[in-house]
């Protein structure tokens, strides 16, 4: 087997395992699917639920509409029903499911009818299918009902067949991702008979019945559509099964569709038709929008946003590219993505010339697309000739102020030129006006440029070309010059304006790319979660002008109530509840979203590869445009990725600390067992001897001395262990105060009287030594351990020197002895925990010098160990300190 095939196979297998894990955690969705209302979907759902209940499965009803049908009501009484909530919507009162009550009840399966239902505005979600998705995320299985006309991709076709607009729809993605779909079918004749007898969910005489909805032709067409949808779903399930089972049978390349959309309403029908075609062909599908130099009006921008949103609901990936040549952009992208079919809308134009032109949109697309098939979708919307519109045709989206400015500038320039026309000639005037039109194109739109060009031509003709003050031109050369002036002014002005708009769009993209680069660069160099939060808030404010608040998860995979420091908006308890919901469900909520849209802020999950890192809340004033939304998603992706790396780094640090603690425990147990046993055994032996027998006073005093020495040794060991524990935990915080080093040395000498009885401690301290700002207790431990270490490794009768000075803002301490010193190979390990030299005397835990280093570091100081030239060891400490010259005698 080829290595690439092996890697690809392992990747597919890993992806299948991850997908399977997600499915196991989620609830199962079963849809009872029918061709139209009245076929018996609700009854079938209740009957299947009765079978599940007989197996011991906990089944309840969240919402089931019986429509007054007695048989349905009888079936529904067999199940516990969660009380529904009432909500006002206009003048009608609707009952909505109590989502929180169902989640609290936590059944195995819940029955919820009418999946495409639109909720009351006061509900958490706008659509019922969002409620269902949340229940699935909580591991609750859902049985629900759906009609074919309620699929987004089929709704418009059903409207054409029946003449009734469908307002309640669901994205096709929900239906396609259902775990099971059961078709509830009924013949057209039997369905019509049911309605004629008044047995259906729509009574005879109702609006739909009156509008002849239940005609045999309509029902037959809907039935065929429902059967096709089920067949496509079965084929898709088979494809998914083969992929999950890693079955590499006779796979074919398959079709790849690319649909070109624009800012017209026609694109909504084009998208639905393309989606149906993709389902029928079993093909992948993408959409492309070519952003040309033309500036869109507000209505066109709104329609474009709706078209792209519809594409996302249909599960179609949309790519936005910038190019003044629409055909070239579509064809290049099709070749790049290996598309097999290009789908475009049919231009609607009553003009003859566009059809005869060899270089119109369709002709060029068919000619340049090579082996790619081109599908042209017909449209019922008239006067939609966007594809035939040439790119140099201007867009009249400028304001009245711009038109007025262009006209006044031409007028003032003409007045100035009129005053000097006798000196420069009327031909030179045309160049001045042409130059003005070219300059205006840099700042104004196409409409004002057309006005400026037309006004310049008329003014030049009327006031400058002989004979003056009329539009008559005598010389043919002047006529030609006027025509050429007008054409050159228009073409030059419009082309300059188009280049300017293109440059503006490129600049925006470059600025966004630069912003992402700067964000990534600053995040990569930052350390710590607080620093990441500060950078994220700064860049959100800088590039989106949005106040924000970031709430991150805790160690227990819950978001903390207290927001991070530096948040620009303060979240209430209710806002925090929304943020918690967003964190759990990984779905945006709040203002301008489909969930809890009445909230003041918009909440987005900070989703990483391993889960959500937290939630960011922003104070949106307007909904994002498509370009801004992509920019925002890229921003959140970078921020979420950095948070994830910081959390992983902290987790790795905790794991390291845990491993080190385990290692410390083992080493500690092995190292100190002997040190603990000796003094304890000494104390026990001496005390037992004193209790059991009567000894002379001298012997008793000797035993008391042994017990005291053992107790001191045991106390020193315990103090070392406690100090090392403080160092390891990072909880050492020096308590600074003004200290006299003479008092420090006297205290240490007094505590080491017994150890120093066979040594001479020579102390060198300048007479003018000032008070220093240190922690007296920590430095006492430092000197105590260093001098004690010298007594343990230095021959008796030798000198131990302690030199202390203060200069240059540093406290310098040196402890020197005349012992054997350190082997050169062991110098770098002197301050390690539990390290004892190979030639060290028996006893000791090897903690003394590591404690010294920890206490010195707590003072932001340094310590080094080295061998002296004539034998012996030297420890040198250097600590930055504040000093104070105080006359203690006067004090």
N, C-alpha and C positions, 0 to 999 in steps of 0.2 A: 504494500500500500504506500502511496506517495505521502511524504511528510505533511504537505499542505492539506491533503485530504484528511489525514489523521487529526491535525489540529482543528480543522473545520468541524470534523465529527465530534470531537470533544467539546468544542464551543457550543454546538447545537445541543449536545446532551446536557451540558451545564445549564443552558438557557431553558431547556425543557424541565429540568429539576426545579429551577427557580420559579417558573410559571406554575408548576404543579404545587409547589409550596404555597404560593399565593392563593391558588384555588382551594387548597385544604383549609386555609384560614378564613376564607370568605364563605358566606352562605350561598346556597344554590337558588338560582332563579328559574322558575318554570312558567312559561307563557302559554295560556290557552288562546289559540289564534283562530280567528274566524274571518269570513269574507265581509260581514256586515252585522249590525246589531240584530239580535233576535234568533241567532242560530243555535243558542243554548250553551254559550261559553261558561256562564256563571253556574248553571246546573252541573255541567261536566266537571268544573273545578271543585264544587262542593262534594260531588260523588267520589272524585279521586281523593279528596281530603278525608272523607269518611273511611276509605280503605286505609289511608295512612294512620288514622286515629285507632283503627282496630288493631294495628300492629304495635300499639303502645307509644306512638309518637305524639308529643304534645303539640296539638294544632289549635290555633285560635283564629278569630276573625278580627281583622283590623278595620276593614271597610268592604262591605258587599252590598251593592245596590240591587234590590229585588224587583224594583219597578212595579210593585203591587202584585207580582205573580205568586199565587198561593203555594204552588209546588216549591218554588225557590225559598219562600219564607219557612216552610216546614223543614227543609234541608238545613237551613242556616241555624235553626234552634238547637241543633245537636252540638254546637260548638260554643265555647265561651266567647263573648264579644266584648272587645275593649270599647268603652264609651267614647264616642266621637266628639270632637270639639265643634262649637258653632262659631261662625265668623261672618261678619257683614261684608258684602261685596255689592256696592251700588244699592239697589233696592231689594235685591234677592238675598236670602240667607242660605248659606251653604254649610254643609257639615264636612269637616275635614278630619283626617285620621289624627289620633293623639300619638305622635311619634315617640315622645319621651316615655309615655306610659307603656308602649309596646316594648321599648328597649329595657325598661325596668322589669317588666314581666318576663322578658327573655325566653320566649317559647322556642321550640325547635322549628316550627313552621307557622307562618302567618298568611292569611288570605286577604288580598287587597285587590279589589276590582278596579277597572278603568285606569289602566296604567298611564294613559295620555292625559288624564284629567289636569286642568289648570287650577291650582290651589287659590285660596283666598289670599289677598295681598298681605294680611297680617300673619300668615303662616311663615315658618322658617324657610321653606323652599317655595319657589314659584310653581314648580311642576311636581306632580306626584312621583314621577320616575326618580327624581332626586331623593324623595323620601325612601323609595325602595332601595336605591343605591346605598343609602346610609344604613338601612337595616341589614343589607348584605355585608357591609363592612363590619358589623357587630356579630357576624356569624349566624344570623337568623335566615332560614330558608323562606322564600317568598313564592306563593302561587298568585298569579295575576292574569288579567284578561286584556286582549288587544284585538282591534280590527285592522284589516289590511289598509284601509284608507288613512289610518293614523300613523303609518310609517312616513317619515318625512319625504323620502324619495318617491312615494306613490301618491301622496296627497293631491298633487296638482293634476295627475292623470285621472284620478277618481273624480276630481272637480269637473274635468272636461266631460267625463262620461255621464255623471249624474246631474251636473249643473248646480251642485251645492258646494260652497267653499268649506274646507275643513280647517278649523282653528286649533283643535287639540291634536298635536302630533308629538312624536318622540324621535330622537335621532336614530338612524339605522344602526349605529354602533351598539345601542342598548339591546336591540333585537338580535343582532349578530353574535353578541357575547353571552346570550342566554344559555344556561346549561342544558335546558330541554325546552322544546317547542312542540306542543300537541295541537294538531289541526282539528277543529270542531267543524264538521262539514254537514251540509244539508242541501238536498236538491232544490233548485229554484221553485219547482211546482209545490213541494211540501212547505217551503218557507212562505210562499205567497198564500197558501191555504191557511197557515197558522195566523197570518196577519188578517186574513179575511174573517177568521173566527175570533179575532181579538185576543190571541194568546201570547203575542210577542211582547217585547219590552216597549215597543212603540204602539200605542193603541190606534185602532182605526180612526181616521179623522184627525190624526195629529198632523203637524206641519210637514214632516217628511212624507207621510203617507199621502197627504193632499198634493204634494209636489211630484207625485208619481215616482218616488224613489224606488219603490219595490215593484218595478216593472221587470219582466222576465229577462229582457235584454241587458238591463243594468246588472241584475243579480248574476247572470251568466258571465258577464265580463269581469265582475268582481271575484267570482269564484275561480275563474281561470287565473286571475292575477294572484289570488291567495295560494293556489296550487303551485304556481311558478315560484313564489317566494319560498314556500316550504321545500321545493325541489332544490333551489339554490342553497338553502340553509343546510340541507342534508349533504349536498356536495361539499359545502364548506366544512362541515363537521368531519367528513371523510378525509379531507385534505389536512385538517388539524390533527386527526388521529394518526395519519401516516407520518406527519412531522414529529409528533410527540413520541411515537414509537421508533423514531429514527429509521423508518423503512425507506430505503433508497431505491424504490422501484423505477419503472420507466418514466422518470420525470421529464416533462417537456419544458421548453423555455417559457412558454406562456405569453400572453399579450400584456402590453404595458401601455395604458392610455394616458394621454396628456391633453387636458381640456384648457383652452384659452378663455379666460373670463375678462370682463371689463367692469365699468362703473354703470352699466345699464341694467334695468330690471330683467331684460332678456336673459341675463346670465343665471338667474335663479332657475329658470326652466332648463337652461343648458346643463347646469350642474346636476339636476335631478335626472335628466335623460341620460347623461353620461354615467351617473352612478348605476342606473338600471342596466345600461349596456355593459358596464364592468361586471355587475353581478351575473348577467346572462352569459358573458364570455368567460367568467372566472378569472378576470384580469386585475392587475394592480392599476391604480389610478392616481394621478397627481393633477394639480391645477397650477396654472401660471398666470400671473398678471404682469404685463409689461408697463412699467411706469415711464411714459414718454415725457417730452419737455413741456407738454401742455399742462397748465395749472387747472386743477379741478375746482369746480364750484362747490359750495357747501353741500348742496343736495346730491351732487355726484359723489362726493366723499362719503356721505352718509350711506348712499346706495352701495358703494364699494365695500364699506365695512360690513353691511348686511350680507353681501354676496360671499365675502370671505368667512363670515361667521357661519353661514349656511353650509359652506364647504366643510368646515370643521365638524359641524353636526352630522354631516353625511360620512364622516371619516375620511375625507379627502385632504391630503397634505397640500398646502398652498405655498408656492414660492413666488416672491416678488423680485423682479429684476428691473434694472434701469437701462433703457436704450431708446434712442430716438427712432430706430428702425424696428417696428413691431415684428415684422416677418422674420427678420434676421435673428432677433432675440428668441422667438418661439422655436425656430428651426435649430438654432445652436443648442438650446436647452434640450430639445427632443433628442438630438444626436448624443449629447452628453449623458442623458439618462437612459439611453437605449430604448426610447419609446417606439412602439410599433404602430400606434395610431395617434393622429392629432385630430382633436374635435374642436370645431369653431362654430360660431353662430352664423346663420345665413344673413347676409346684408339685405336690408329692406330699403330699396331705393327705386323711385319711379323715373330716375334720370337715365337717359340712353348712353350718354358719353362715358360714364363710369364703367358701364358693361362692355363697351367697345375698347376701352383702354387696355393695352396688353400688360401694363404694369400695375393693375389694381391689386388689392390685398389678396384675393383668392387666387388670382393667376400666379402671382409671385409665390404664394405659399405652396401651391401644387407643383410649380416648377422647381422650387428650391428644396422641397422636402425629400427628394430622391425616392428611396424605397419605402418611405414611411407612408402609410395610408392616411388619407385626409377624409374625415367625416364632417359633413356640413349639416348642422341642425337647423330646421326651419323654425320661424318665429311668427307669432300672430301679432307682435307689436310693430306697428308701422313707423315709418320715418326714423328708423334706427340705422343710420349709415356710418356708424363710427369707424368701421373697418375701411370704408372707402374714403374717409376723410384724410387728406394728405397732412403730413406733419407740419407743413409750413402754414396751414390755415390757422389763424390766430384764435385764441380763446379770449372772449370778451368778459374777463372777470375783474378788470380794474375798477377803481372807485371813480366817482365823479370828480373828486379833487385831482386825480392824476390826469384825466382828460383836460380839465381846466388849466392845469399847470403846463401841459404840453402846448396847448393853444396860445397861452400868454407868452411863453418863451419864444415861440415862433413869431408872434406879433412884435415883441420887443426887439428881437434880433433883426426883423425886417425893417423896423423903424431905423435902427442903427445903420443898417446897410444902405437904406434909402438916402441917408445923409451923405454917404461917401460914394454913391453910385457914379457920380460924374468923374471921379478920380480912378475907380477900379474897373468900371464897365459892367454891364448887366450880366455878361457871361460869368464873371468872377463871383457875382452875387449867388449864382446857383450852387457854386462850390461851398460857399459859406452856409447856405441853408442845408445842403446835403451833409456837411460836417455836423451841424446841429442835430439833425435827425439821427445820425450815427451815435452821437453822444447821449441823446435821450434814451436810446435803446438799451444803454447800460443800466439805467435806473427805472425805466417804466415798462409796462406790459405791451402786448402787441396792439391792443385797441388804441391807446394813446399814440403809438407810433404811426398807425394808419392815419389817424387824424392829423398828426404833425406833417406827414408826407403829403397828404391831400391839401392841407392849408398852405404849405410851402409852395406847392406847384401852382395853386390858384393865385397866391400873392405875387409870386415871381412873374406869372403871365400878366396879371392885371397892372402891377405897378412898375415893372422893370422892362419887360420885353416890348420893343417898339411895335406898333404904336401903343403908348401908355394909356392907362385908365379905360381899357376895354379888353375883352377876351379874344379879340381878333389878332391873328398872327400873320404877317405878310410873308416872311421868308420861310421857305420849306425847311431850311436848316434849323430855324428856331423851333418849328413844330417838332422836328425830330429830337432836338435837345430837350424840349419840354417832356415829350413822351419818355425819353431815356432817363431824364431826371426823376420822373414819377416812379418808373419801374425800379431804378437803382435805389431810390430812397426807400421804397417799400421792402424790396428784397433784402437790402442791407440792414434795414431797421429790424425786420422780423427775424432774420438769421442771427443778428446780434442778440436780440431778445431771447431767442431760443437757446443760444449758447449760454447766456446768462442764467436762465432757469436751470439748464442742465448742470451748470457749474454750481448753482446753489444746492441742487440735490446731491451732487457729488461731495460738496463741502459738508453737508449734513451727515452723510454716510461716513466721511473721513473723520468728522468730529466725534461721531459715535464710536468709531473704531478706536480713535485715540483715547476716548474716555474709558473704553473697556481695557485698553492697554495700560493706562495709568492706574485704573482700579486694580487690575491684576498685579501690576508691579508693586503697588503699595501694599496690597494684601500679602503678597509673597514675602515681603520683608518684615511684616508685622508678626508679633508674638503675643499670645494671650488673647482670650476671648473678649475682654473689655476693649482692647486695642482694635480688634476686628469690628466690634460694634461701633466704635467711634468713627472708623474709616467708612463703614457702610452708611451711617447716618449722614456723614459729610458729603459723600458722593451722591446720595439720593437727593439731598438738598441742592447740590450744585447743578446737577444735570436735569433734574425733574421738577425742581422748585417745590418739593413736597416735604411737609413735616412728617416725621415717622416715629414709630416706637417699635423696638425689637424685644421680643420675649423668647427666651431660649429654654430648652428642655433642661431638666435636672438629672441627677444620677439615677432617679427612679423612673425615667422616661415619661415625665410629666412636665408641663411648662410651669415655671414658678410664677406666683402672683405678682411679685414685685418686679417691675420692668427694669431693664438695664439702665445704669446711670447715663445721663446725657440724652435721654429720649425727649423729643420735642413736643410730643402730645402725651397727655396723661390719660390713661385708660381707666374707665370705671369698672366696677365689678361685673356689670353686664357685658362690657366690651371684652373683659377677660374671658367670660363664658363663651363668647363667639370665637375668640382666639383659640381656646381649648378645643372647640369643635373643629376648627380648621386644622389644628395640629393632628387630631385623631383621624380626620377623614381625607387629608391631603387635597382639599378642594378650596379654591378661593371663596370668600363669603363677604357679605357686607355691601356697601354702596356700589352700584353699577355691576352687580353680579346676580346670579340666579338664586342665591341663597341669602336669606336675611337682608334683603336689599334696603330695608328701612334704617339700617344702622348708619351712624354718622361717618364711620371710617370703612376703608376697604382692607381686608385681611388676606394676605398671601402666605402659603406655606413655604418654608425654606427647606426644600426637598433635596436631600443628598442621595447618594447611591444606596446607602444602608438604612435610609429612613429619613424622617423629618428632623431637622435640627432645631426648629422653633417656628415662630410666626413673626411676620413684619406687618404692622398696621400703618397705612398711609392716609392722609387727608386729601383724597381726590376731589377736585372741583368739576372735572369733565372726564368723560370716558377716554381711554387711550385710543389714538388712531392705530392703524395696523402697523405702521413703521415704529411708532412709539411702543406698542405692545411687544414687538419682537425685541426692541432695545431693552425694555424692562425685564423681559424673561431672561435675556442674556446677562443682565445685571444680577438678577436674583440667583442665576446659576453659578456665577463666580462667587458671590457672597456665601451661598449655601455650601459650595465646595470647600471654601476656606474654613467655615465653621466646622464642617465635618472633619477636616484635617486636624483642627485644634482639639476637637473632642477625642479623636483617635490618638493624638499625641498625649493628651491627658490620661487617656485610658492606658496607653503604653507606659506612661510614667507611673501610674498607680500599680500596674502589673510589675514594673521593675522594683518599686518600693516594696511590694508584697514579697517578691522573690528575694530581695535583699534582707527583708525582715526575717524570712524563713531561714535564709543563710546565716543571719546574725544569731537567730535563736539556736541553730545547731552548733555554731561555733562557740556561742556563749555557754551552752550546756557542757560542751566538751572541755572548754577552757577553764571555767570557774568551779567545776565540780571539785577539783582538787583544792583550789584556794578556799572554798567554803568549808570543806571537810576538815582541814587542818585546824583552823581556829575554833571551830565548833567542838572538835574532838578534844582540843586542849582545855576548853572551858568545862566540858562535861567531865573529863578525867580529874581535873583539879577540884571541881566542886564535889564530886563523889568521894574523893580522898579526904577532903575536909569534913564531910558529913560522917563518913564511916569510921574514921580513926581520930585519936587525939594526938596531934603533933606538937612539938615545941614551937614557941612563938617565931623563931627564925625560919623554921620550915614553912609555917603558915604564911609568913610574909612573902616567902619566895613563891608559894602557890598563888597568893593573891596577885603578885606581880605578873606571873605567867598568864593568869586569867585577864588581867588588864591589858597586857600586850596583845593577846589574842582578840580581845574585844575591839581594841583600836584597829587592829588589822582587818577585822570583819567590817567595822564601820567604814574604813577607808575603801574597801572593796565595794560596799553598797553605794557609797557616795560616787565612786567612779562609774558604776552601772547607771545610776540615776542621771549623772551628768551626760554620759554617752547617749542615754535615751532622749534627753533634751536636745542634744545636738542633732541626732538622727531625725527627730520630729520637726526640726526647724523652728522650735518655739523659744529659742534663746533670744531675749530682748534685753540688752544691757540697761541697767538702771544707773545712769550717769550722775556723778556728783563730784564736787571738788575734793580731791584726796591729797594727802601728804605722803609721798613715797617712803619717808622715814618710818611713819606709822605702819605702812604696808610691810616693810622689811622686818621691823620689830615683831609684828604679829606672826609672820612666817617663821622667824627664828625661834620664837617661843613655842610654836606648835611642833617644831622639829628638834626640840632639845635632846631627846633620847637618840635620835638618828645622827645628830651632829656631835655627839659627845666625843667621838674619836677623830673628828675633823676640825679644821680651823676655817670658819666662814669669813672671808675677807670682803667687806662691803665698801664700794667706792661710789659716793654720792656727792656732787658738788655742794658747797656750802650755800650757794645762791639758788638752789633748786626750787623752782616755783611749784605752786599747787597745780595739779593736772586734772582734767575732766575725764574720769574713767569710772568703770564699775569696780568698786573696791573688792567685792566678793569674788568676782570672776578673776581679777588679776591676782588675788591671793591664792586661788587654786592654781593659776599658771605658775607662779613662783614656787609654790609648795611642791608641785609635781616635778618641776625642773631640778630643784635642789635635792629632792628625795631620789630622783633618778641618778643624780651624780653620786650620792652616798652609796647607791647599790652597785655602781660600776667603777668606783674609784678605790684604790688601796687605802687602808686606814693610815692616818697620820699625814695625809697629803692635804693641800689647800684647795678650797673651792671658792672661786672668786665670783662676786656679783657686782656688776658695774651698771649704774643707771645714770642717764643724762637726758637732757631735753634741749634740742636745738632745731631750728628750722621748722617749727611746728610739729615735730615728731618726738615721741617718747621712745628712747633707745634703751633696751635692756639686754645685757649679755651675761650668760651663766657659763663659766669655764671651769674645767677640771683637768687633772693630770692623770686620767685613767688611760686605758688602752685605746680609747677612741673607737671609731666605727670602721669595720671592713669596707673598702671602697665599693664593693658590690651591694652593700646593704644600705647605703646612704639614702637612696630614693624611697626605701620602704620604712624609714624610721617612724613616720607619723601615721602609718596604716593601723587600722584597728586590729587588736589581738596579735600584733607582730612582735615577736621576741627574737633577738639575735641568736645565731647558732651557738655562740659561746656564752650566752647569758646564763646567770645563775638560776638555779631552780626557784620557782615561785614567781608570782606576778602574773597578771592577765594580759599585759601588753596594751592597756587602755590609757595609761598616763599621758604619753606624748600625743596621742590622737585627741585627747580632751584638751590639752594645751593648744593645739592647732585650732580646734573648734572655737575656743574662747577668744583666741587672738583674732580669728576671722570675724567673730561677732563684733569686734571693735574696728573692723575694716583694716586690720593690720596684717603684717606678714611675719613669718618665722622661718628661719633656715637653720639647718644643722650642718656642721662641717668639722673636719679634724684640724687640730692645731699643729703648727709647724714642728714643735718640739715634743709632741705627744699630748694626747688628751682630746677632749671634745669641746666644742663651743656651740651654744645656741644663741642666736641673735634675733631679737624681736624689734619690730619697728611699727609704731602705732601713731596715726595722726591724732593730735590732741589739741585742745584749747588750754591755755595756761593763764594763771592769775598770780600776780606778785602781791602777796598779803603778808604783812608783818605779824606773825603769830604771837610774838611777845607782847606787842601792843594790844592785840585782840584779847 
